[in-house]
Amino acid sequence: MNAWSEYLREQAVIADRYAKTMTTAETIKEFLDIAESFRRDADAEDANPTYEH
C-alpha cells in the first residue's frame, strides 16, 4: 500500500460514515457507491502503483 491508496481507503471510510447519516435510500446508496469507487481505485493503485515513496 502506498500513500495514494491509503488516502483513497480513508476517503472510502469517510463516505461510509456520511452514508450512515443520510435519511433516504437514494442518498445512502449514492454515498455507498462513492465509498466503493474509492475502494476500487485503491485496489487498482495497490496492484499498479503510480506513486512510490
C-alpha positions in Angstrom: 0.0 0.0 0.0 1.3 3.4 -0.8 0.2 6.9 0.3 -2.2 7.4 -2.6 -4.1 4.1 -2.0 -4.1 4.8 1.8 -5.7 8.2 1.1 -8.3 6.6 -1.2 -9.2 4.0 1.5 -9.5 6.8 4.1 -11.9 8.6 1.8 -14.0 5.4 1.5 -14.3 5.3 5.3 -15.5 8.9 5.3 -18.1 8.2 2.6 -19.3 5.2 4.7 -19.7 7.4 7.7 -21.7 10.0 5.7 -23.9 7.3 4.3 -24.9 6.4 7.8 -26.2 9.9 8.4 -28.3 10.0 5.2 -32.1 9.6 5.5 -33.2 8.4 2.1 -32.3 5.2 0.4 -31.2 7.1 -2.7 -28.6 9.2 -0.8 -27.5 6.3 1.2 -26.9 4.3 -2.0 -25.1 7.3 -3.6 -22.6 7.5 -0.7 -22.1 3.8 -0.5 -21.4 3.8 -4.3 -18.8 6.6 -3.7 -17.1 4.6 -1.0 -17.0 1.5 -3.3 -15.5 3.6 -6.0 -12.7 4.8 -3.7 -12.0 1.2 -2.6 -11.9 0.0 -6.3 -9.5 2.8 -7.1 -7.3 1.9 -4.1 -7.2 -1.7 -5.1 -6.1 -0.7 -8.6 -3.5 1.6 -7.2 -2.2 -1.2 -5.0 -2.0 -3.6 -8.0 -0.3 -1.0 -10.2 1.3 1.8 -8.1 1.6 5.2 -9.7 3.4 6.7 -6.7 6.3 5.3 -4.7 7.6 6.9 -1.6 
